[in-house]
Amino acid sequence: MSIQRRAPVQGNYRLPRGVPGAAPGTVEWAEHVEAWEAYAKRYGRDQSAERIAERTGFGYRELTTFLGHEPRTWRSL
């Protein structure tokens, strides 16, 4: 069984419990990179996808903005 690499996603504790993105979670690495590509187009490539993941990842709402939709591989922690 192979283990799928995942990237962290910051939670937003201002959201009500049970709402996607209220608690921290993870997304599959490919989806993180997809969001990072949109981020890099807007802000440049000074921070790699790896560096953003090291710094606790995108926020959930930030992730949805860069993806243009809710994350498909989201899992809460």
Secondary structure, DSSP 8 states (H G I E B T S, - for coil): -----EEEEE--TTS-TTSTTSS-EEEEHHHHHHHHHHHHHHH-SSS-HHHHHHTT-EEHHHHHHHHTS--SS-EE-
